[in-house]
Amino acid sequence: MQRDERLPHQYTYLVKILLFLSLLVLPLASVRGESIELRDGTKIDGKIIFVSKEKVLMEVQTSPAIREEMSYPRSEVAKIQRATQDDVAYAEVAAFSVPSTADNPAVYDAPLARVRFFMKNYAYSKHMPEARKLAATFETDRARLVAGEVKLDGVWFAADASPAERTELGGRVQLAKMKDSSDPVAAMSAFEVLEKDHNTSSAYPESVKVARDSLVKLRAGLVRARADLERRIREQEQGLNLASEDRRLQIEQGIAQEKSAIQAQIERVKQSGSKWVPVLSDTKVLDDLSSLVNSEETRLAKIDTATLAAGAAAANEAQRQLAAGNLSAAKANLEQAQKLWSQHVLLASLQESLKKAEAAAQGGNQPPRP
């Protein structure tokens, strides 16, 4: 039988599809616990790829975003530390960090499931003490969130806060999520929550500015995603044209699985109630996101963030002056805040506090009754 020399070209698109699918279902983890020590005492951490009598080949993190293969002469290597199965498994557990800002217990569900799986299946591991400690931290934090507490920048706030204080705190939490996120879609999802539930908080003016920046980043990402999609479609068409009937069926099945995975992601977002779908390799998704970016940029450009920020600053200053006992300054700042942003969530409570403080001050100045 004559060999088909076009085989590599026919399978190019299929391989890319299968790789895409594998990334959807398999967690990415760097292997920890693997290292070599050179004879001069230098220790090099990474992933050991190959060891022979002549050399040791490693994958090393040379920068935060770059991993390179590095070769070391075997004669210069004094020690080799290979990762065990539990080392690899614990690397996935340790990849979950304790969030500094959290208001939803669900953020701990995936980390807890992973660490519990590790503890069940690797009870013998040397990493068990760290795993138990991590599990205890996750469980404690999750319980506090269930009880109504909120964590902001590592500081816990009590569950018995007033509705106004909860609105103010919730705005700060969502703003922190926006700033911490490297994904503009995630940032806009947090902004969506902030606008819906906390748009009278002090965080709102700054969140609008962060949202505008996120939209600029998202627009650039959409341009890149559309170019990648157009290239993939061309490769798909080329692969289908070159493939034999049975291979064409395999490619079509791969394409169908990819579309199904994308649709599942879209449905999950819809069920959450958010309008911000991740940037996916789908023409309609990219078109819808582009339209949403355009409309949001137009809408947010009309918001007078400078005035709102000045109002929030005046309210915050009034709160500070009240705490210091400077009632006249507090009153002046509250009047200014009322003019600039009458809907600021803390104004009513600050005005009530000012009235009580003024009444107490007047009562203390009255002469004693005979």
C-alpha positions as CSV (number, residue, x, y, z in Angstrom):
1,M,0.0,0.0,0.0
2,Q,1.3,3.4,-0.9
3,R,2.1,5.7,2.0
4,D,0.1,8.9,2.3
5,E,2.7,11.6,2.5
6,R,0.0,14.2,3.3
7,L,-0.8,12.6,6.7
8,P,0.9,15.3,8.9
9,H,-0.9,18.1,7.0
10,Q,-4.3,16.4,7.2
11,Y,-4.0,15.9,10.9
12,T,-2.8,19.4,11.8
13,Y,-6.2,20.8,12.6
14,L,-7.4,17.6,14.3
15,V,-4.4,17.6,16.6
16,K,-5.1,21.2,17.5
17,I,-8.7,20.4,18.3
18,L,-7.7,17.5,20.5
19,L,-5.2,19.7,22.3
20,F,-7.8,22.3,22.9
21,L,-10.2,19.7,24.4
22,S,-7.5,18.3,26.6
23,L,-6.8,21.8,28.0
24,L,-10.5,22.1,28.9
25,V,-10.6,19.0,31.1
26,L,-7.0,18.6,32.4
27,P,-5.6,20.8,35.2
28,L,-2.3,22.5,34.4
29,A,0.3,22.0,37.1
30,S,4.0,22.5,37.4
31,V,5.9,19.6,38.9
32,R,7.4,20.5,42.2
33,G,10.0,18.6,44.1
34,E,12.3,18.0,41.1
35,S,15.7,19.6,41.1
36,I,19.4,19.0,40.5
37,E,22.4,20.2,42.5
38,L,25.6,21.0,40.7
39,R,29.0,20.2,42.2
40,D,29.5,23.9,43.0
41,G,26.4,23.8,45.3
42,T,24.0,25.5,42.9
43,K,20.5,24.1,43.1
44,I,18.2,24.2,40.1
45,D,14.5,23.6,40.3
46,G,12.4,22.5,37.4
47,K,11.0,19.5,35.6
48,I,13.5,16.7,34.8
49,I,12.9,15.5,31.2
50,F,15.7,13.2,30.5
51,V,18.7,11.8,32.3
52,S,21.6,9.9,30.7
53,K,25.3,9.3,31.3
54,E,26.2,12.4,29.3
55,K,23.6,15.0,30.4
56,V,20.5,16.0,32.4
57,L,17.8,17.8,30.4
58,M,15.4,20.0,32.4
59,E,12.6,22.3,31.8
60,V,13.4,25.4,33.9
61,Q,11.3,28.6,34.6
62,T,13.6,31.3,33.3
63,S,11.1,34.1,33.7
64,P,7.5,34.4,35.1
65,A,6.1,33.6,31.6
66,I,8.9,31.5,30.0
67,R,10.0,27.9,30.5
68,E,13.0,26.7,28.6
69,E,14.8,23.4,28.2
70,M,18.3,23.5,29.7
71,S,21.0,20.9,29.4
72,Y,23.6,20.2,32.1
73,P,26.6,17.9,31.7
74,R,26.2,14.8,33.9
75,S,29.7,15.2,35.2
76,E,28.7,18.5,36.8
77,V,25.6,17.2,38.5
78,A,26.2,16.0,42.1
79,K,22.5,15.2,43.1
80,I,19.3,14.5,41.3
81,Q,15.9,14.9,43.0
82,R,13.1,13.3,41.1
83,A,9.4,14.1,41.9
84,T,7.3,11.3,43.2
85,Q,3.6,10.8,42.3
86,D,2.5,12.5,45.5
87,D,4.9,15.4,44.7
88,V,3.1,16.0,41.4
89,A,-0.3,15.7,43.1
90,Y,0.5,18.1,45.9
91,A,1.8,20.6,43.3
92,E,-1.7,20.9,42.1
93,V,-3.0,21.3,45.6
94,A,-0.4,24.0,46.5
95,A,-1.2,25.9,43.3
96,F,-4.4,27.1,45.1
97,S,-3.6,30.1,47.2
98,V,-5.8,31.5,50.0
99,P,-7.7,34.5,48.4
100,S,-7.1,37.8,50.1
101,T,-10.6,39.0,49.1
102,A,-13.7,36.8,49.3
103,D,-17.4,37.2,49.8
104,N,-18.7,33.9,48.4
105,P,-18.1,30.5,50.1
106,A,-18.1,28.8,46.6
107,V,-14.6,30.2,46.0
108,Y,-13.3,27.6,48.4
109,D,-15.2,24.6,46.9
110,A,-12.6,23.6,44.2
111,P,-9.5,24.1,46.5
112,L,-11.2,22.0,49.2
113,A,-12.2,19.2,46.9
114,R,-8.6,19.0,45.5
115,V,-6.9,19.0,48.9
116,R,-9.4,16.4,50.3
117,F,-8.7,14.2,47.3
118,F,-5.0,14.4,47.9
119,M,-5.4,13.6,51.6
120,K,-7.5,10.6,50.8
121,N,-5.3,9.1,48.1
122,Y,-1.8,10.1,49.5
123,A,-2.1,9.6,53.2
124,Y,1.5,8.4,53.3
125,S,2.9,11.6,51.7
126,K,5.4,13.8,53.3
127,H,3.2,16.6,52.3
128,M,0.3,15.6,54.5
129,P,1.1,18.1,57.3
130,E,1.0,21.0,54.8
131,A,-2.1,19.5,53.2
132,R,-3.9,19.3,56.6
133,K,-3.0,22.8,57.4
134,L,-4.2,24.1,54.0
135,A,-7.4,22.2,54.3
136,A,-8.0,23.6,57.8
137,T,-7.4,27.2,56.5
138,F,-9.8,26.7,53.6
139,E,-12.5,25.2,55.9
140,T,-12.2,27.9,58.5
141,D,-12.4,30.7,55.9
142,R,-15.3,29.1,54.1
143,A,-17.2,28.7,57.4
144,R,-16.7,32.4,58.1
145,L,-18.1,33.3,54.7
146,V,-21.1,31.1,55.2
147,A,-21.7,32.9,58.5
148,G,-21.9,36.2,56.6
149,E,-18.4,37.6,57.2
150,V,-16.5,39.2,54.3
151,K,-12.7,39.3,53.7
152,L,-11.2,42.3,52.1
153,D,-7.4,42.5,51.5
154,G,-6.9,39.9,54.2
155,V,-9.0,41.7,56.8
156,W,-12.3,40.1,58.0
157,F,-15.4,42.2,58.5
158,A,-18.2,41.1,60.8
159,A,-21.5,39.7,59.6
160,D,-23.6,42.2,61.8
161,A,-22.8,45.2,59.7
162,S,-25.7,47.5,58.7
163,P,-27.2,47.3,55.2
164,A,-25.4,50.5,54.3
165,E,-22.1,49.2,55.6
166,R,-22.7,46.0,53.7
167,T,-23.3,47.9,50.5
168,E,-20.1,50.0,51.1
169,L,-18.1,46.9,51.9
170,G,-19.5,44.9,48.9
171,G,-18.4,47.7,46.6
172,R,-14.9,47.6,47.9
173,V,-14.8,43.8,47.5
174,Q,-15.9,43.9,43.9
175,L,-13.4,46.7,43.1
176,A,-10.6,44.6,44.6
177,K,-11.6,41.7,42.4
178,M,-11.6,43.9,39.4
179,K,-8.1,45.2,40.2
180,D,-6.7,41.7,41.0
181,S,-8.0,40.1,37.8
182,S,-5.8,39.8,34.7
183,D,-8.8,38.7,32.6
184,P,-10.9,41.7,31.4
185,V,-14.0,39.6,31.2
186,A,-13.7,38.6,34.8
187,A,-13.1,42.2,35.8
188,M,-16.3,43.2,33.9
189,S,-18.2,40.5,35.6
190,A,-17.2,41.9,39.0
191,F,-18.1,45.3,37.8
192,E,-21.5,44.0,36.7
193,V,-22.1,42.8,40.3
194,L,-20.9,46.1,41.7
195,E,-23.2,48.2,39.5
196,K,-26.2,46.0,40.3
197,D,-25.8,45.8,44.1
198,H,-23.2,48.4,45.2
199,N,-23.5,51.4,42.9
200,T,-23.9,53.8,45.7
201,S,-20.7,52.8,47.5
202,S,-17.5,54.8,47.5
203,A,-15.9,52.2,45.3
204,Y,-18.2,53.0,42.3
205,P,-16.4,56.0,40.8
206,E,-13.1,54.2,40.7
207,S,-14.7,51.0,39.4
208,V,-16.0,52.8,36.4
209,K,-12.5,53.9,35.5
210,V,-11.2,50.3,36.0
211,A,-14.0,49.0,33.8
212,R,-13.1,51.5,31.0
213,D,-9.6,50.2,31.1
214,S,-10.8,46.6,31.1
215,L,-12.9,47.3,28.0
216,V,-9.9,48.6,26.1
217,K,-8.0,45.4,27.0
218,L,-11.0,43.3,26.0
219,R,-11.3,45.0,22.7
220,A,-7.7,44.2,21.9
221,G,-8.2,40.6,23.0
222,L,-11.2,40.3,20.7
223,V,-9.2,41.4,17.7
224,R,-6.6,38.8,18.4
225,A,-9.2,36.1,19.1
226,R,-11.0,36.9,15.8
227,A,-7.7,36.6,13.8
228,D,-7.0,33.3,15.5
229,L,-10.5,32.0,14.7
230,E,-10.2,33.0,11.1
231,R,-6.9,31.1,10.8
232,R,-8.3,28.1,12.5
233,I,-11.3,28.1,10.2
234,R,-9.0,28.1,7.2
235,E,-7.0,25.2,8.6
236,Q,-10.2,23.4,9.3
237,E,-11.3,23.8,5.7
238,Q,-7.9,22.7,4.4
239,G,-7.9,19.6,6.7
240,L,-11.4,18.6,5.6
241,N,-10.5,19.0,1.9
242,L,-7.4,16.9,2.1
243,A,-8.7,14.2,4.4
244,S,-10.0,10.8,3.3
245,E,-13.6,10.0,4.3
246,D,-12.7,8.2,7.5
247,R,-10.3,10.9,8.6
248,R,-12.8,13.6,7.7
249,L,-15.2,11.9,10.1
250,Q,-12.6,12.1,12.9
251,I,-12.0,15.8,12.2
252,E,-15.7,16.6,12.1
253,Q,-16.2,14.7,15.4
254,G,-13.4,16.8,17.0
255,I,-15.0,20.0,15.7
256,A,-18.4,18.9,17.1
257,Q,-16.8,18.2,20.5
258,E,-15.1,21.6,20.5
259,K,-18.4,23.4,19.7
260,S,-20.2,21.4,22.4
261,A,-17.5,22.4,25.0
262,I,-17.9,26.0,24.0
263,Q,-21.7,25.9,24.2
264,A,-21.4,24.4,27.7
265,Q,-19.3,27.3,28.8
266,I,-21.9,29.8,27.4
267,E,-24.7,28.0,29.1
268,R,-22.9,28.1,32.5
269,V,-22.5,31.9,32.1
270,K,-26.1,32.4,31.2
271,Q,-27.3,30.4,34.2
272,S,-25.2,32.6,36.4
273,G,-27.1,35.6,35.1
274,S,-24.0,37.4,33.8
275,K,-23.9,39.0,30.4
276,W,-20.1,38.6,30.2
277,V,-19.1,35.4,28.3
278,P,-15.4,34.4,28.1
279,V,-13.6,35.1,24.9
280,L,-14.2,31.8,23.0
281,S,-13.4,30.5,19.5
282,D,-16.9,31.2,18.3
283,T,-18.0,33.8,15.8
284,K,-21.3,34.7,17.6
285,V,-19.5,35.0,20.9
286,L,-16.9,37.3,19.5
287,D,-19.6,39.4,17.7
288,D,-21.8,39.6,20.8
289,L,-18.8,40.6,23.0
290,S,-17.7,43.3,20.5
291,S,-21.2,44.8,20.5
292,L,-21.3,44.7,24.3
293,V,-17.9,46.4,24.5
294,N,-19.1,49.2,22.2
295,S,-22.4,49.8,24.1
296,E,-20.6,49.7,27.5
297,E,-17.9,52.1,26.4
298,T,-20.5,54.6,25.2
299,R,-22.5,54.2,28.4
300,L,-19.6,54.5,30.9
301,A,-18.2,57.5,29.1
302,K,-21.3,59.5,30.1
303,I,-20.8,58.8,33.9
304,D,-19.3,61.8,35.7
305,T,-16.8,59.9,37.8
306,A,-15.0,63.1,38.9
307,T,-18.1,64.5,40.7
308,L,-18.9,61.1,42.2
309,A,-15.4,60.6,43.4
310,A,-15.4,64.1,45.0
311,G,-18.6,63.3,46.8
312,A,-17.2,60.0,48.1
313,A,-14.1,61.8,49.3
314,A,-16.2,64.4,51.1
315,A,-18.2,61.7,52.8
316,N,-15.1,59.9,53.9
317,E,-13.6,63.1,55.2
318,A,-16.8,63.7,57.1
319,Q,-16.5,60.3,58.7
320,R,-12.9,61.0,59.7
321,Q,-13.8,64.4,61.2
322,L,-16.7,62.8,63.2
323,A,-14.4,60.2,64.6
324,A,-12.0,63.0,65.6
325,G,-14.8,65.0,67.3
326,N,-14.6,67.9,64.8
327,L,-18.3,68.4,64.3
328,S,-18.3,71.7,62.4
329,A,-15.8,70.2,59.8
330,A,-17.9,67.0,59.6
331,K,-21.0,69.0,59.0
332,A,-19.4,71.1,56.2
333,N,-18.1,67.9,54.5
334,L,-21.4,66.2,54.7
335,E,-23.2,69.2,53.1
336,Q,-20.6,69.1,50.3
337,A,-21.0,65.3,49.9
338,Q,-24.8,65.8,49.7
339,K,-24.4,68.3,46.9
340,L,-22.0,66.2,44.9
341,W,-23.5,62.7,45.4
342,S,-26.8,62.7,47.2
343,Q,-27.2,58.9,46.7
344,H,-23.9,57.9,48.5
345,V,-24.9,55.0,50.7
346,L,-23.2,56.3,53.9
347,L,-24.7,59.8,53.9
348,A,-27.8,58.9,55.9
349,S,-25.9,57.1,58.6
350,L,-23.3,59.8,58.8
351,Q,-25.9,62.5,59.1
352,E,-27.6,60.5,61.9
353,S,-24.3,60.1,63.7
354,L,-23.6,63.9,63.4
355,K,-27.0,64.7,64.9
356,K,-26.3,62.4,67.9
357,A,-22.9,63.9,68.3
358,E,-24.3,67.5,68.2
359,A,-27.0,66.6,70.7
360,A,-24.5,65.1,73.0
361,A,-22.2,68.1,72.7
362,Q,-25.1,70.5,73.5
363,G,-26.2,68.4,76.4
364,G,-22.7,68.6,77.9
365,N,-22.6,72.4,77.6
366,Q,-25.8,73.0,79.5
367,P,-25.4,74.2,83.1
368,P,-26.3,71.7,85.8
369,R,-29.8,71.8,87.2
370,P,-30.2,73.1,90.8
